[in-house]
Amino acid sequence: MTTYADPEALDEPDHLASRVETARTGLRVERRRRRARRSVVTLALVAAALALVVVALMLGDFPLTLGEVVGVLTGGGDEVARLVVVEFRGPRIVLALLVGVALGLAGALFQSVLRNPLASPDVIGISQGASAGAVTALLVGGVTGLAVSFAALGGGLAVGLLLYAVAWRGGLTGHRFVLSGIGVAYVCTSVIGYVLTRSEVQEAQAALLWMTGSVGQADWQLVRLLGWSLVVLVPLVALVARALDVLLLGDQQAASLGLRPEVTRALVVGLGVALACVATAAAGPVAFVAFIAAPVARRLVGDGGLALVPSALVGLVLVLGADVVAQHVLPADMSVPVGVVTGAIGGPYLIWLMATRRAPAR
């Protein structure tokens, strides 16, 4: 008896191959679209940063024209313009840029590895630990200058180690780390309050100024210290970025690809703590920059993936822009540290984030 093949069965492999090829084409198109958008966002942030640098160099008690600023930056310009740009305004601007990069990267690392939008150095106690160290050194130890920065660095690192020890229980989870950090932050705030109440008014005023976060104390020595710290830390962040991308797939998938999730998580948290500490040691606890930078960068890029470079750029634009506002937009008798402006931006952002965040599905 003659049998006939089903025509639909004969065509099924061709249909399957066609669907697979269509899916691959769609993925390639989507990847190209994401890369193009990421490139546009990155270039726009770089352009914004350059524009802010030029504006910050032009404005001040001794205003400069655009031509004078460009002349100095290209190796020319008269002696007075070079003095204003290089010695007076340059250190402050460069410090703001470096602090913004460090805080932006720290926030992106914390929020990605802990998978919690509240995982930020100024929420989980790192900044408060650095502040406690600096205030204690200022008011109890009587030290000044770079010694205060090193005390802040030590305080922040100590809190980071304490958090990891407290939050570790068969593995590090985001909610335990954040809750432990909030508790440690309250302890550090209590220490700061006690030290302030036991000090003279003038000494306490200097400590309070440092605690608001400022780049007004910048000099080239401080800039070099922070710069060399980032020269060491930023390449390490680039090295762990690929492993962090894999870790975001989940611990089981990461382990199946040969990654050790807890080791990677510890490295990423350690780098985030180090970046937050060196930034806070240089400029004090500049509020909300680390908290805001990564979510804003991810929204600009348009995907939920790791966005380290855009986060760093958003951080530096935010710090430098806030410093320009603090110095030149607010009335002359209201000149305030940069941390006050970033706090004024970050507070409403946190309220908006909580108001617009979707409730978990039940």
BADOKOL-701394 format. One line per 3 residues: number of its first residue (from 1); for each residue y, z, x of C-alpha. Coordinates in steps of 0.05 Angstrom, whole numbers, plus 5000, padded with zeros to 4 digits. Last residue first. Layout:
BADOKOL-701394
NUM = Y Z X | ...
end
This chain:
BADOKOL-701394
362 = 5771 5892 5013 | 5817 5845 5052 | 5865 5878 5100
359 = 5937 5882 5077 | 5981 5826 5103 | 6038 5844 5149
356 = 6106 5828 5118 | 6134 5899 5109 | 6104 5927 5174
353 = 6131 5869 5215 | 6199 5874 5181 | 6204 5948 5197
350 = 6183 5935 5269 | 6235 5879 5275 | 6289 5924 5246
347 = 6275 5974 5302 | 6268 5923 5357 | 6337 5893 5354
344 = 6375 5959 5355 | 6328 5983 5408 | 6342 5921 5450
341 = 6417 5936 5443 | 6411 6009 5463 | 6364 5992 5521
338 = 6417 5946 5551 | 6464 6003 5565 | 6528 6008 5525
335 = 6599 5983 5532 | 6634 6008 5468 | 6706 6013 5493
332 = 6706 5939 5511 | 6683 5919 5441 | 6612 5891 5438
329 = 6603 5819 5459 | 6614 5825 5535 | 6573 5879 5566
326 = 6521 5899 5514 | 6515 5828 5488 | 6504 5801 5558
323 = 6453 5856 5570 | 6417 5839 5505 | 6413 5766 5526
320 = 6385 5785 5594 | 6333 5831 5565 | 6312 5784 5508
317 = 6312 5721 5551 | 6269 5757 5603 | 6219 5781 5551
314 = 6215 5715 5515 | 6200 5682 5582 | 6145 5732 5598
311 = 6115 5723 5529 | 6118 5647 5536 | 6080 5651 5602
308 = 6028 5700 5575 | 6011 5667 5509 | 5939 5687 5493
305 = 5918 5655 5429 | 5942 5666 5358 | 5974 5598 5350
302 = 6043 5570 5335 | 6076 5573 5403 | 6139 5603 5372
299 = 6098 5654 5332 | 6057 5672 5393 | 6120 5682 5434
296 = 6152 5727 5381 | 6089 5769 5377 | 6086 5774 5454
293 = 6159 5793 5466 | 6170 5845 5412 | 6132 5907 5435
290 = 6145 5895 5509 | 6219 5889 5495 | 6220 5948 5446
287 = 6261 5997 5487 | 6283 5989 5559 | 6252 6053 5587
284 = 6289 6059 5654 | 6312 6000 5696 | 6272 6000 5761
281 = 6219 6053 5746 | 6211 6026 5676 | 6196 5956 5703
278 = 6148 5983 5756 | 6113 6026 5703 | 6105 5972 5650
275 = 6075 5924 5701 | 6027 5976 5728 | 6005 5998 5659
272 = 5992 5926 5638 | 5953 5913 5702 | 5910 5974 5690
269 = 5897 5954 5618 | 5875 5885 5641 | 5830 5913 5695
266 = 5798 5963 5648 | 5786 5910 5596 | 5753 5865 5648
263 = 5708 5921 5671 | 5691 5939 5599 | 5675 5867 5579
260 = 5631 5848 5639 | 5631 5772 5634 | 5569 5730 5644
257 = 5579 5682 5585 | 5532 5723 5542 | 5575 5784 5557
254 = 5637 5749 5531 | 5601 5728 5468 | 5577 5799 5456
251 = 5645 5830 5472 | 5685 5785 5426 | 5720 5718 5433
248 = 5782 5754 5459 | 5741 5771 5522 | 5738 5697 5540
245 = 5813 5691 5539 | 5817 5756 5579 | 5772 5726 5632
242 = 5818 5667 5638 | 5879 5712 5643 | 5848 5757 5696
239 = 5870 5714 5755 | 5939 5699 5726 | 5951 5773 5717
236 = 5931 5785 5789 | 5982 5731 5809 | 6035 5769 5769
233 = 6020 5837 5801 | 6032 5825 5876 | 6094 5783 5872
230 = 6115 5827 5814 | 6117 5888 5860 | 6154 5848 5912
227 = 6208 5831 5860 | 6213 5903 5836 | 6226 5928 5907
224 = 6272 5869 5923 | 6314 5881 5861 | 6322 5955 5879
221 = 6346 5936 5948 | 6390 5881 5920 | 6429 5929 5876
218 = 6422 5944 5802 | 6451 6008 5772 | 6476 5970 5710
215 = 6406 5948 5692 | 6399 6002 5638 | 6347 6037 5597
212 = 6367 6093 5549 | 6331 6145 5591 | 6375 6132 5652
209 = 6438 6149 5612 | 6403 6211 5584 | 6388 6235 5655
206 = 6461 6226 5677 | 6483 6265 5615 | 6434 6321 5630
203 = 6465 6330 5699 | 6534 6335 5669 | 6512 6383 5615
200 = 6474 6430 5661 | 6399 6434 5654 | 6349 6477 5616
197 = 6357 6438 5550 | 6343 6373 5587 | 6279 6398 5619
194 = 6252 6422 5552 | 6270 6358 5517 | 6237 6316 5571
191 = 6173 6357 5568 | 6172 6352 5492 | 6180 6276 5497
188 = 6121 6274 5546 | 6078 6312 5496 | 6100 6267 5439
185 = 6082 6206 5481 | 6014 6235 5497 | 5999 6239 5422
182 = 6023 6167 5411 | 5981 6144 5470 | 5918 6177 5443
179 = 5929 6141 5377 | 5940 6075 5412 | 5879 6083 5458
176 = 5834 6105 5401 | 5857 6046 5357 | 5846 5995 5413
173 = 5776 6014 5433 | 5752 6031 5503 | 5677 6042 5510
170 = 5626 6098 5508 | 5683 6146 5495 | 5744 6126 5535
167 = 5809 6142 5499 | 5822 6207 5537 | 5806 6180 5606
164 = 5844 6115 5595 | 5903 6153 5567 | 5904 6202 5626
161 = 5903 6144 5676 | 5961 6110 5640 | 6000 6176 5635
158 = 5993 6187 5710 | 6016 6115 5723 | 6078 6126 5682
155 = 6096 6192 5716 | 6085 6163 5786 | 6129 6103 5772
152 = 6183 6147 5744 | 6181 6191 5806 | 6185 6128 5849
149 = 6246 6105 5810 | 6279 6173 5817 | 6266 6171 5893
146 = 6302 6104 5894 | 6369 6137 5880 | 6374 6210 5865
143 = 6334 6275 5875 | 6352 6343 5847 | 6279 6362 5839
140 = 6289 6396 5772 | 6342 6352 5739 | 6331 6284 5770
137 = 6257 6290 5789 | 6241 6319 5721 | 6280 6264 5686
134 = 6245 6210 5726 | 6175 6237 5714 | 6187 6249 5640
131 = 6217 6180 5633 | 6156 6148 5666 | 6111 6186 5618
128 = 6154 6165 5559 | 6150 6092 5581 | 6074 6096 5585
125 = 6069 6136 5519 | 6033 6089 5472 | 6094 6064 5435
122 = 6141 6046 5492 | 6085 6015 5532 | 6062 5972 5473
119 = 5998 5972 5434 | 6027 5971 5363 | 6004 5900 5351
116 = 5932 5921 5363 | 5877 5878 5392 | 5869 5925 5453
113 = 5862 5868 5502 | 5914 5824 5468 | 5966 5876 5451
110 = 5963 5909 5519 | 5966 5845 5559 | 6022 5814 5518
107 = 6063 5877 5522 | 6056 5882 5597 | 6073 5809 5607
104 = 6138 5815 5567 | 6155 5881 5602 | 6146 5851 5672
101 = 6183 5786 5656 | 6241 5823 5623 | 6247 5871 5681
98 = 6249 5813 5730 | 6303 5776 5691 | 6346 5839 5681
95 = 6340 5854 5756 | 6362 5783 5772 | 6423 5790 5727
92 = 6444 5858 5754 | 6434 5837 5827 | 6475 5773 5818
89 = 6536 5802 5784 | 6571 5841 5839 | 6544 5818 5906
86 = 6523 5745 5898 | 6566 5721 5840 | 6630 5761 5852
83 = 6627 5753 5928 | 6612 5679 5923 | 6671 5669 5876
80 = 6717 5705 5924 | 6693 5665 5984 | 6702 5597 5953
77 = 6646 5556 5924 | 6588 5521 5958 | 6513 5534 5963
74 = 6490 5502 5898 | 6493 5568 5860 | 6564 5580 5886
71 = 6588 5512 5863 | 6554 5519 5796 | 6590 5585 5784
68 = 6657 5556 5805 | 6648 5494 5762 | 6629 5536 5701
65 = 6693 5575 5710 | 6695 5647 5733 | 6721 5709 5699
62 = 6740 5770 5740 | 6732 5828 5692 | 6668 5795 5668
59 = 6638 5730 5642 | 6619 5669 5684 | 6556 5698 5717
56 = 6529 5722 5650 | 6542 5655 5618 | 6506 5618 5675
53 = 6446 5665 5671 | 6445 5659 5595 | 6443 5583 5599
50 = 6386 5586 5650 | 6346 5633 5605 | 6357 5589 5544
47 = 6335 5528 5583 | 6272 5564 5606 | 6259 5585 5534
44 = 6267 5513 5510 | 6221 5487 5565 | 6167 5538 5547
41 = 6173 5522 5472 | 6168 5447 5485 | 6108 5457 5531
38 = 6073 5501 5480 | 6086 5450 5425 | 6057 5394 5467
35 = 5996 5435 5487 | 5984 5453 5414 | 5990 5381 5391
32 = 5945 5357 5447 | 5893 5410 5427 | 5898 5389 5354
29 = 5889 5316 5371 | 5829 5332 5414 | 5799 5375 5360
26 = 5808 5321 5308 | 5775 5270 5353 | 5717 5316 5363
23 = 5710 5327 5288 | 5712 5252 5275 | 5659 5241 5329
20 = 5614 5293 5297 | 5624 5262 5228 | 5607 5193 5254
17 = 5545 5218 5290 | 5522 5252 5225 | 5535 5188 5185
14 = 5496 5147 5236 | 5438 5197 5234 | 5438 5194 5157
11 = 5436 5117 5151 | 5360 5112 5154 | 5352 5169 5105
8 = 5401 5136 5057 | 5361 5071 5061 | 5296 5107 5042
5 = 5241 5073 5079 | 5193 5028 5040 | 5118 5037 5035
2 = 5067 4981 5028 | 5000 5000 5000
end
